[in-house]
Amino acid sequence: MTRKLFGTDGVRGEANSWPMTAEMALKLGAAAGRYFRRDGRNGHRVVIGKDTRLSGYMLENALTAGLTSTGMNVLLLGPVPTPAVGYLTRSMRADLGIMISASHNPAKDNGIKFFGPDGFKLSDEAELEIEALVAGEIRLAQPMNIGRAKRIDDGLGRYVEYAKTTFPARDRLAGLKVVIDCAHGAAYKAAPQVLWELGCEVIEIGTKPNGLNINDKCGSTHTRAAAEAVVAHGADLGISLDGDADRVMILDENGLVADGDQIMALFAARWAEAGLLRGGALVATVMSNLGLERFLTGRGLALERTAVGDRYVVERMRAGGFNLGGEQSGHIVMTDYATTGDGLMAGLQFLAAMAETGKPASELTRQFETVPQMLKNVKFKAGQAPLDNENVRKVIAEAEGKIAGQGRILIRKSGTEPLIRVMAECEDAGLLTETVEGIVAAVEQATA
């Protein structure tokens, strides 16, 4: 069966347009409920969290209706980070966890992510089974077996307390001034609270959500606001999260940004030195910079590459017994602490490195020299398949021939947006530009 609803990170789209409609959310809820009630028993439960998007109310209610109609009991967490849903699904012994969020996307979009009882995102196989149930006739519960729904008031507090335990008790943060940018998203309460309770002087930005301003010129994909705040307040560090707080970018005391590759390099080196890096490897995607691979190789460590998407990183980590992985985009997965990327916990680990080494952020965020990389996105319309175009294929093949031995090319269709991503790495800046722009021009012509 071909996946139609699910992408690389759940179901996602523009709110009130297929598949992000109340009707589809109801069907997804009912299908997920039926999938997890295959044994016919009552008493199954699901936790639902959401970010701060206006459409979250609509989707939350529709999912609840679908789930309870098949006999699932629903526990509503309200606005919490995505990693909190993974944590609370497991700690509350739920059969299913759902996060309503479109992550770093603008407020008009939304998404639905599913977590299994172990707190990890569902496998491709499980998602395909749920998708098949959506397409068929869903068996509803008998009237006396319809599920119940209730609000859980202390879910956020449980996550806050757990997050603090991941910071080494021997370290102290008193005297450190930290800018936290929550992107007007799911961590707008949790992140500042954790940092303050651990002793930081906290400067908050992006903590006034109104339902429409999530990720708007702030957060991990728009770091200028955080950079300006770091410089203006003379802060020691900036932590910039995305809308559901599973991504992070770190800003040094000068406002310069370190992406996920630099953060992972720091953690891998420190953990390996302390004997904590399991498997002697870091798991990252094909998007991670060649410089990271060279950095690890020079320390006798390996880089395991996967397809793009933190779920695939986690799958490889679990299969290989690795405990550190992530993406250049800022997903940092530390399975000793969390079942998915957690931007706040990654920020805490970076703060621990600062506390233990006494070094400023600017020294810790520059672990390796990056190989020049260029990434451009090309939009396409529904129904188009530009990568199947004969001319596009020809241009890509010619570019690969030119860059062979000097760098690499990665062309892929986004799993969350209608975009073709064209990425290349090469030491020769001129060849890099020529390669990317040539492919982009061919794709644009195919989508015109």
Kinemage of the C-alpha trace (Angstrom):
@kinemage 1
@onewidth
@group {chain A} dominant
@subgroup {mainchain}
@vectorlist {calphas} color= white
{ca met a 1} P 0.000 0.000 0.000
{ca thr a 2} L 1.305 3.451 -0.921
{ca arg a 3} L 1.382 6.050 1.848
{ca lys a 4} L -1.056 8.852 1.063
{ca leu a 5} L -1.781 10.412 4.441
{ca phe a 6} L 1.457 9.940 6.355
{ca gly a 7} L 4.682 11.734 5.472
{ca thr a 8} L 8.072 11.624 7.177
{ca asp a 9} L 6.599 13.027 10.390
{ca gly a 10} L 2.954 12.067 10.743
{ca val a 11} L 0.106 13.664 8.811
{ca arg a 12} L 0.574 17.309 7.900
{ca gly a 13} L -1.002 20.028 5.778
{ca glu a 14} L -2.790 23.354 5.757
{ca ala a 15} L -5.538 23.596 8.365
{ca asn a 16} L -9.075 23.117 7.022
{ca ser a 17} L -7.695 21.642 3.802
{ca trp a 18} L -7.248 17.914 3.154
{ca pro a 19} L -5.886 16.108 5.086
{ca met a 20} L -5.907 18.610 7.975
{ca thr a 21} L -9.680 18.790 8.321
{ca ala a 22} L -11.840 18.037 11.333
{ca glu a 23} L -13.424 15.187 9.371
{ca met a 24} L -10.075 13.546 8.655
{ca ala a 25} L -8.880 14.074 12.236
{ca leu a 26} L -12.013 12.302 13.465
{ca lys a 27} L -11.337 9.384 11.089
{ca leu a 28} L -7.673 9.232 12.101
{ca gly a 29} L -8.650 9.204 15.757
{ca ala a 30} L -11.162 6.417 15.199
{ca ala a 31} L -8.688 4.418 13.100
{ca ala a 32} L -5.893 4.822 15.661
{ca gly a 33} L -8.321 3.847 18.413
{ca arg a 34} L -9.400 0.722 16.557
{ca tyr a 35} L -5.748 -0.154 15.809
{ca phe a 36} L -4.831 -0.006 19.501
{ca arg a 37} L -8.019 -1.789 20.622
{ca arg a 38} L -7.492 -4.828 18.434
{ca asp a 39} L -7.679 -7.037 21.538
{ca gly a 40} L -11.234 -5.781 22.203
{ca arg a 41} L -10.480 -4.840 25.815
{ca asn a 42} L -11.707 -1.639 27.444
{ca gly a 43} L -9.570 0.735 29.484
{ca his a 44} L -7.100 1.692 26.748
{ca arg a 45} L -5.934 5.299 26.967
{ca val a 46} L -4.315 7.929 24.819
{ca val a 47} L -2.603 11.193 25.757
{ca ile a 48} L -2.992 14.171 23.423
{ca gly a 49} L -0.751 17.235 23.419
{ca lys a 50} L -0.691 20.197 21.081
{ca asp a 51} L 1.264 23.330 20.279
{ca thr a 52} L -0.248 26.822 20.259
{ca arg a 53} L -1.840 26.959 16.786
{ca leu a 54} L -5.415 28.181 16.556
{ca ser a 55} L -6.387 25.079 14.581
{ca gly a 56} L -5.211 22.882 17.454
{ca tyr a 57} L -8.558 23.316 19.218
{ca met a 58} L -10.444 22.000 16.200
{ca leu a 59} L -8.188 19.006 15.641
{ca glu a 60} L -7.997 18.160 19.352
{ca asn a 61} L -11.785 17.954 19.615
{ca ala a 62} L -12.126 15.939 16.407
{ca leu a 63} L -9.426 13.456 17.428
{ca thr a 64} L -11.045 13.092 20.841
{ca ala a 65} L -14.400 12.316 19.247
{ca gly a 66} L -12.865 9.701 16.963
{ca leu a 67} L -10.862 8.048 19.721
{ca thr a 68} L -13.689 7.891 22.250
{ca ser a 69} L -16.042 6.532 19.585
{ca thr a 70} L -13.874 3.415 19.429
{ca gly a 71} L -13.615 3.076 23.208
{ca met a 72} L -10.311 4.871 23.923
{ca asn a 73} L -10.058 7.009 27.060
{ca val a 74} L -8.469 10.356 26.235
{ca leu a 75} L -6.170 12.378 28.507
{ca leu a 76} L -5.778 15.955 27.257
{ca leu a 77} L -2.472 17.616 28.123
{ca gly a 78} L -3.002 21.006 26.463
{ca pro a 79} L 0.033 22.868 25.042
{ca val a 80} L 3.185 20.825 25.723
{ca pro a 81} L 6.378 20.122 23.740
{ca thr a 82} L 6.403 17.115 21.420
{ca pro a 83} L 9.020 15.303 23.561
{ca ala a 84} L 6.717 15.741 26.561
{ca val a 85} L 4.091 13.661 24.745
{ca gly a 86} L 6.633 10.899 24.157
{ca tyr a 87} L 7.665 11.008 27.825
{ca leu a 88} L 4.127 11.164 29.240
{ca thr a 89} L 2.809 8.412 26.957
{ca arg a 90} L 5.276 6.063 28.576
{ca ser a 91} L 5.154 7.382 32.140
{ca met a 92} L 1.330 7.434 32.218
{ca arg a 93} L 1.192 3.913 30.748
{ca ala a 94} L -0.874 5.037 27.792
{ca asp a 95} L -1.327 2.873 24.719
{ca leu a 96} L -0.969 5.799 22.355
{ca gly a 97} L 0.343 9.352 22.327
{ca ile a 98} L -0.682 12.054 19.848
{ca met a 99} L 0.926 15.438 19.239
{ca ile a 100} L -0.968 18.051 17.248
{ca ser a 101} L 1.686 20.225 15.640
{ca ala a 102} L 3.285 21.205 12.351
{ca ser a 103} L 6.615 21.747 14.091
{ca his a 104} L 8.543 24.608 12.430
{ca asn a 105} L 5.864 25.347 9.816
{ca pro a 106} L 3.776 28.557 9.873
{ca ala a 107} L 0.540 28.901 11.874
{ca lys a 108} L -1.717 28.082 8.907
{ca asp a 109} L -0.360 24.525 8.861
{ca asn a 110} L -0.890 21.747 11.353
{ca gly a 111} L -0.068 18.086 11.784
{ca ile a 112} L -0.780 14.943 13.775
{ca lys a 113} L 2.067 12.781 15.093
{ca phe a 114} L 1.558 9.381 16.727
{ca phe a 115} L 3.607 7.732 19.493
{ca gly a 116} L 3.435 4.118 20.588
{ca pro a 117} L 3.199 2.928 24.215
{ca asp a 118} L 7.004 2.942 24.469
{ca gly a 119} L 7.064 6.688 23.754
{ca phe a 120} L 8.662 6.297 20.328
{ca lys a 121} L 7.027 7.404 17.075
{ca leu a 122} L 5.057 4.728 15.291
{ca ser a 123} L 6.756 2.635 12.624
{ca asp a 124} L 5.963 2.951 8.930
{ca glu a 125} L 4.140 -0.390 9.157
{ca ala a 126} L 1.874 0.799 11.989
{ca glu a 127} L 1.088 4.023 10.144
{ca leu a 128} L 0.179 2.047 7.015
{ca glu a 129} L -2.226 -0.099 9.044
{ca ile a 130} L -3.889 3.006 10.483
{ca glu a 131} L -4.111 4.505 7.009
{ca ala a 132} L -5.791 1.334 5.745
{ca leu a 133} L -8.316 1.553 8.580
{ca val a 134} L -9.093 5.170 7.628
{ca ala a 135} L -9.917 4.041 4.109
{ca gly a 136} L -12.247 1.275 5.294
{ca glu a 137} L -15.247 0.837 7.562
{ca ile a 138} L -14.236 1.510 11.169
{ca arg a 139} L -15.999 -0.599 13.786
{ca leu a 140} L -17.275 1.624 16.591
{ca ala a 141} L -17.619 0.766 20.254
{ca gln a 142} L -20.883 -0.323 21.801
{ca pro a 143} L -22.744 2.502 23.628
{ca met a 144} L -21.646 1.285 27.067
{ca asn a 145} L -17.998 1.082 25.919
{ca ile a 146} L -17.584 4.608 24.519
{ca gly a 147} L -14.445 6.202 25.979
{ca arg a 148} L -14.125 9.117 28.375
{ca ala a 149} L -12.057 12.302 28.047
{ca lys a 150} L -10.559 14.525 30.722
{ca arg a 151} L -7.998 17.283 31.135
{ca ile a 152} L -4.678 16.499 32.821
{ca asp a 153} L -3.569 19.616 34.684
{ca asp a 154} L -0.139 18.449 35.856
{ca gly a 155} L 1.235 17.020 32.595
{ca leu a 156} L 3.416 20.042 31.900
{ca gly a 157} L 4.692 20.037 35.475
{ca arg a 158} L 5.680 16.393 35.217
{ca tyr a 159} L 7.705 17.127 32.100
{ca val a 160} L 9.361 20.182 33.690
{ca glu a 161} L 10.494 18.139 36.681
{ca tyr a 162} L 11.786 15.339 34.460
{ca ala a 163} L 13.656 17.743 32.181
{ca lys a 164} L 15.508 19.157 35.189
{ca thr a 165} L 16.730 15.680 36.163
{ca thr a 166} L 18.623 15.416 32.863
{ca phe a 167} L 20.904 18.268 33.914
{ca pro a 168} L 23.883 16.989 35.975
{ca ala a 169} L 23.221 17.681 39.678
{ca arg a 170} L 26.895 18.561 40.270
{ca asp a 171} L 26.793 21.497 37.838
{ca arg a 172} L 25.593 24.990 38.629
{ca leu a 173} L 24.152 27.602 36.284
{ca ala a 174} L 23.958 30.541 38.678
{ca gly a 175} L 25.365 33.658 37.010
{ca leu a 176} L 24.709 32.483 33.455
{ca lys a 177} L 22.455 34.716 31.409
{ca val a 178} L 20.468 32.791 28.812
{ca val a 179} L 18.119 33.961 26.065
{ca ile a 180} L 15.373 31.426 25.368
{ca asp a 181} L 13.303 31.779 22.200
{ca cys a 182} L 10.230 29.542 22.339
{ca ala a 183} L 8.855 30.547 18.909
{ca his a 184} L 5.505 31.391 20.550
{ca gly a 185} L 5.098 27.633 20.585
{ca ala a 186} L 4.599 24.611 22.795
{ca ala a 187} L 7.507 25.281 25.182
{ca tyr a 188} L 6.522 28.860 26.031
{ca lys a 189} L 5.909 27.891 29.663
{ca ala a 190} L 8.162 24.894 30.193
{ca ala a 191} L 11.500 26.111 28.813
{ca pro a 192} L 11.809 29.413 30.733
{ca gln a 193} L 10.627 27.677 33.905
{ca val a 194} L 13.227 24.895 33.676
{ca leu a 195} L 16.084 27.326 33.021
{ca trp a 196} L 15.035 29.646 35.856
{ca glu a 197} L 14.641 26.812 38.343
{ca leu a 198} L 18.136 25.579 37.455
{ca gly a 199} L 19.581 28.993 38.326
{ca cys a 200} L 19.872 30.863 35.021
{ca glu a 201} L 19.049 34.501 34.536
{ca val a 202} L 16.448 34.090 31.790
{ca ile a 203} L 15.582 36.501 28.997
{ca glu a 204} L 12.396 35.276 27.312
{ca ile a 205} L 11.342 35.909 23.739
{ca gly a 206} L 8.684 34.125 21.711
{ca thr a 207} L 6.628 33.346 24.830
{ca lys a 208} L 3.392 35.196 24.029
{ca pro a 209} L 1.427 32.897 21.709
{ca asn a 210} L -1.841 34.146 20.251
{ca gly a 211} L -2.651 31.172 18.040
{ca leu a 212} L -1.348 32.833 14.895
{ca asn a 213} L 2.246 33.864 15.638
{ca ile a 214} L 3.945 30.490 16.118
{ca asn a 215} L 7.330 30.416 14.297
{ca asp a 216} L 6.648 33.917 12.940
{ca lys a 217} L 10.072 35.560 12.555
{ca cys a 218} L 11.316 33.671 15.607
{ca gly a 219} L 12.424 30.227 16.703
{ca ser a 220} L 15.010 27.809 15.358
{ca thr a 221} L 14.294 28.610 11.696
{ca his a 222} L 14.400 32.398 12.248
{ca thr a 223} L 17.228 32.999 14.712
{ca arg a 224} L 17.716 36.725 14.104
{ca ala a 225} L 15.438 37.752 16.994
{ca ala a 226} L 17.323 35.522 19.434
{ca ala a 227} L 20.703 36.677 18.111
{ca glu a 228} L 19.749 40.323 18.601
{ca ala a 229} L 18.516 39.588 22.121
{ca val a 230} L 21.748 37.783 23.027
{ca val a 231} L 23.861 40.756 21.949
{ca ala a 232} L 21.531 43.394 23.424
{ca his a 233} L 21.412 41.718 26.845
{ca gly a 234} L 25.032 40.576 26.918
{ca ala a 235} L 23.858 36.985 27.345
{ca asp a 236} L 26.173 33.991 27.609
{ca leu a 237} L 24.009 31.794 25.412
{ca gly a 238} L 20.913 31.715 23.243
{ca ile a 239} L 18.643 28.680 22.940
{ca ser a 240} L 16.227 28.885 20.023
{ca leu a 241} L 13.473 26.268 19.820
{ca asp a 242} L 10.934 25.561 17.108
{ca gly a 243} L 7.152 25.522 17.480
{ca asp a 244} L 6.904 22.117 19.133
{ca ala a 245} L 10.335 22.286 20.825
{ca asp a 246} L 11.829 19.153 19.303
{ca arg a 247} L 14.455 21.225 17.457
{ca val a 248} L 17.076 23.641 18.739
{ca met a 249} L 19.695 26.056 17.475
{ca ile a 250} L 22.367 27.320 19.853
{ca leu a 251} L 23.637 30.903 19.674
{ca asp a 252} L 26.959 31.892 21.212
{ca glu a 253} L 27.622 35.088 23.167
{ca asn a 254} L 28.188 36.940 19.883
{ca gly a 255} L 24.841 35.877 18.453
{ca leu a 256} L 26.401 33.412 15.996
{ca val a 257} L 24.368 30.283 15.284
{ca ala a 258} L 25.476 26.677 15.716
{ca asp a 259} L 23.336 24.126 13.913
{ca gly a 260} L 22.586 20.556 14.849
{ca asp a 261} L 25.807 19.223 13.306
{ca gln a 262} L 28.011 21.354 15.577
{ca ile a 263} L 25.942 20.488 18.646
{ca met a 264} L 26.092 16.760 17.865
{ca ala a 265} L 29.847 16.972 17.291
{ca leu a 266} L 30.321 18.503 20.745
{ca phe a 267} L 28.147 15.930 22.464
{ca ala a 268} L 29.704 12.983 20.594
{ca ala a 269} L 33.241 14.048 21.480
{ca arg a 270} L 32.376 14.652 25.137
{ca trp a 271} L 30.384 11.455 25.527
{ca ala a 272} L 33.073 9.374 23.804
{ca glu a 273} L 35.739 10.811 26.101
{ca ala a 274} L 33.596 9.981 29.134
{ca gly a 275} L 32.852 6.470 27.851
{ca leu a 276} L 29.158 7.274 27.440
{ca leu a 277} L 28.795 7.124 23.634
{ca arg a 278} L 27.333 3.720 22.883
{ca gly a 279} L 28.422 1.948 19.733
{ca gly a 280} L 31.239 4.415 19.027
{ca ala a 281} L 29.045 6.222 16.523
{ca leu a 282} L 26.717 9.126 15.943
{ca val a 283} L 23.574 8.653 13.838
{ca ala a 284} L 22.676 11.511 11.493
{ca thr a 285} L 20.967 11.981 8.152
{ca val a 286} L 22.273 12.381 4.636
{ca met a 287} L 21.939 16.161 5.126
{ca ser a 288} L 24.697 16.390 7.739
{ca asn a 289} L 27.845 18.160 6.610
{ca leu a 290} L 30.931 16.295 5.403
{ca gly a 291} L 32.871 18.271 7.983
{ca leu a 292} L 31.018 16.420 10.748
{ca glu a 293} L 31.960 13.082 9.225
{ca arg a 294} L 35.621 14.096 9.037
{ca phe a 295} L 35.517 15.357 12.639
{ca leu a 296} L 34.194 12.020 13.895
{ca thr a 297} L 36.555 9.924 11.781
{ca gly a 298} L 39.494 11.867 13.185
{ca arg a 299} L 38.458 10.746 16.676
{ca gly a 300} L 37.959 7.116 15.784
{ca leu a 301} L 34.176 7.479 15.718
{ca ala a 302} L 31.726 6.586 12.966
{ca leu a 303} L 28.881 8.481 11.340
{ca glu a 304} L 25.838 6.362 10.567
{ca arg a 305} L 23.708 8.122 7.932
{ca thr a 306} L 19.964 7.651 7.444
{ca ala a 307} L 17.176 9.095 5.320
{ca val a 308} L 15.942 12.549 6.298
{ca gly a 309} L 13.597 12.556 9.282
{ca asp a 310} L 14.254 12.172 12.980
{ca arg a 311} L 12.093 9.033 13.047
{ca tyr a 312} L 14.595 7.279 10.761
{ca val a 313} L 17.455 8.457 12.940
{ca val a 314} L 15.722 6.978 15.986
{ca glu a 315} L 14.982 3.706 14.184
{ca arg a 316} L 18.672 3.293 13.334
{ca met a 317} L 19.695 4.228 16.866
{ca arg a 318} L 17.397 1.611 18.347
{ca ala a 319} L 18.431 -1.057 15.850
{ca gly a 320} L 22.149 -0.442 16.400
{ca gly a 321} L 22.118 0.303 20.114
{ca phe a 322} L 23.321 3.897 19.658
{ca asn a 323} L 22.341 6.639 22.109
{ca leu a 324} L 23.127 9.860 20.228
{ca gly a 325} L 21.804 11.071 16.909
{ca gly a 326} L 19.988 13.865 15.172
{ca glu a 327} L 19.729 16.203 12.252
{ca gln a 328} L 21.514 19.295 11.000
{ca ser a 329} L 18.155 21.073 11.338
{ca gly a 330} L 18.386 20.816 15.109
{ca his a 331} L 16.726 17.568 16.147
{ca ile a 332} L 19.062 16.199 18.814
{ca val a 333} L 18.038 12.721 19.944
{ca met a 334} L 19.508 11.443 23.205
{ca thr a 335} L 17.783 8.155 23.981
{ca asp a 336} L 19.291 8.062 27.469
{ca tyr a 337} L 16.851 10.882 28.220
{ca ala a 338} L 14.111 11.068 25.579
{ca thr a 339} L 12.396 9.059 22.858
{ca thr a 340} L 12.507 11.844 20.272
{ca gly a 341} L 14.335 15.095 19.601
{ca asp a 342} L 14.177 17.445 22.596
{ca gly a 343} L 15.429 20.986 22.053
{ca leu a 344} L 15.255 21.961 25.714
{ca met a 345} L 17.173 18.928 26.937
{ca ala a 346} L 19.798 19.465 24.239
{ca gly a 347} L 20.129 23.050 25.462
{ca leu a 348} L 20.622 21.751 29.004
{ca gln a 349} L 23.374 19.404 27.845
{ca phe a 350} L 25.098 22.322 26.135
{ca leu a 351} L 24.826 24.367 29.331
{ca ala a 352} L 26.335 21.426 31.217
{ca ala a 353} L 29.310 21.510 28.840
{ca met a 354} L 29.750 25.222 29.525
{ca ala a 355} L 29.536 24.674 33.282
{ca glu a 356} L 31.983 21.770 33.285
{ca thr a 357} L 34.592 23.246 30.945
{ca gly a 358} L 34.335 26.902 31.929
{ca lys a 359} L 34.537 27.739 28.232
{ca pro a 360} L 32.333 30.331 26.516
{ca ala a 361} L 29.742 29.156 24.032
{ca ser a 362} L 31.806 30.477 21.113
{ca glu a 363} L 34.515 27.887 21.818
{ca leu a 364} L 32.096 25.010 22.160
{ca thr a 365} L 29.985 25.759 19.081
{ca arg a 366} L 32.862 25.604 16.592
{ca gln a 367} L 33.850 21.963 16.703
{ca phe a 368} L 34.782 21.562 13.026
{ca glu a 369} L 35.169 23.480 9.787
{ca thr a 370} L 32.174 22.925 7.575
{ca val a 371} L 32.518 21.960 3.946
{ca pro a 372} L 30.751 24.707 1.937
{ca gln a 373} L 27.138 23.653 1.560
{ca met a 374} L 24.275 25.188 -0.400
{ca leu a 375} L 20.613 24.293 -0.041
{ca lys a 376} L 17.767 25.700 -2.134
{ca asn a 377} L 14.091 24.785 -2.163
{ca val a 378} L 11.803 24.750 -5.195
{ca lys a 379} L 8.028 24.705 -4.739
{ca phe a 380} L 5.865 22.449 -6.870
{ca lys a 381} L 2.130 22.056 -7.321
{ca ala a 382} L -0.053 19.116 -6.391
{ca gly a 383} L 0.167 16.381 -8.977
{ca gln a 384} L 3.576 17.446 -10.287
{ca ala a 385} L 6.584 15.105 -10.160
{ca pro a 386} L 9.537 17.274 -11.239
{ca leu a 387} L 12.141 14.674 -10.301
{ca asp a 388} L 10.673 12.344 -12.923
{ca asn a 389} L 11.206 14.950 -15.648
{ca glu a 390} L 13.686 13.754 -18.277
{ca asn a 391} L 15.581 17.047 -18.465
{ca val a 392} L 15.842 17.311 -14.679
{ca arg a 393} L 17.328 13.835 -14.527
{ca lys a 394} L 19.803 14.713 -17.267
{ca val a 395} L 20.938 17.911 -15.519
{ca ile a 396} L 21.370 16.061 -12.207
{ca ala a 397} L 23.421 13.303 -13.863
{ca glu a 398} L 25.705 15.859 -15.528
{ca ala a 399} L 26.157 17.735 -12.243
{ca glu a 400} L 27.037 14.533 -10.401
{ca gly a 401} L 29.694 13.810 -12.994
{ca lys a 402} L 31.283 17.258 -12.554
{ca ile a 403} L 31.309 17.206 -8.747
{ca ala a 404} L 32.450 13.598 -8.345
{ca gly a 405} L 35.450 13.333 -6.036
{ca gln a 406} L 35.091 16.939 -4.857
{ca gly a 407} L 31.783 16.849 -3.026
{ca arg a 408} L 28.289 15.422 -3.132
{ca ile a 409} L 24.745 16.204 -4.296
{ca leu a 410} L 21.500 15.364 -2.544
{ca ile a 411} L 18.141 15.971 -4.249
{ca arg a 412} L 14.972 14.996 -2.423
{ca lys a 413} L 11.290 15.695 -2.110
{ca ser a 414} L 10.327 17.118 1.282
{ca gly a 415} L 8.174 14.840 3.375
{ca thr a 416} L 6.391 17.733 5.108
{ca glu a 417} L 6.027 20.477 2.466
{ca pro a 418} L 5.504 20.673 -1.353
{ca leu a 419} L 9.200 21.347 -1.949
{ca ile a 420} L 12.086 19.834 -3.867
{ca arg a 421} L 15.233 20.314 -1.786
{ca val a 422} L 18.452 20.723 -3.771
{ca met a 423} L 21.584 20.405 -1.661
{ca ala a 424} L 25.251 20.140 -2.598
{ca glu a 425} L 28.604 20.275 -0.797
{ca cys a 426} L 31.900 21.125 -2.460
{ca glu a 427} L 35.188 22.789 -1.523
{ca asp a 428} L 35.111 24.691 -4.840
{ca ala a 429} L 32.636 27.533 -4.231
{ca gly a 430} L 32.208 28.263 -7.917
{ca leu a 431} L 31.398 24.669 -8.781
{ca leu a 432} L 29.045 24.488 -5.787
{ca thr a 433} L 27.026 27.478 -6.981
{ca glu a 434} L 26.988 26.272 -10.572
{ca thr a 435} L 25.798 22.820 -9.495
{ca val a 436} L 22.920 23.949 -7.269
{ca glu a 437} L 21.686 26.765 -9.499
{ca gly a 438} L 21.768 24.535 -12.579
{ca ile a 439} L 19.618 21.879 -10.936
{ca val a 440} L 17.258 24.457 -9.406
{ca ala a 441} L 16.757 26.064 -12.832
{ca ala a 442} L 15.899 22.684 -14.354
{ca val a 443} L 13.404 21.869 -11.580
{ca glu a 444} L 11.790 25.323 -11.847
{ca gln a 445} L 11.387 24.857 -15.598
{ca ala a 446} L 9.740 21.456 -14.976
{ca thr a 447} L 7.279 22.996 -12.501
{ca ala a 448} L 6.434 26.116 -14.524
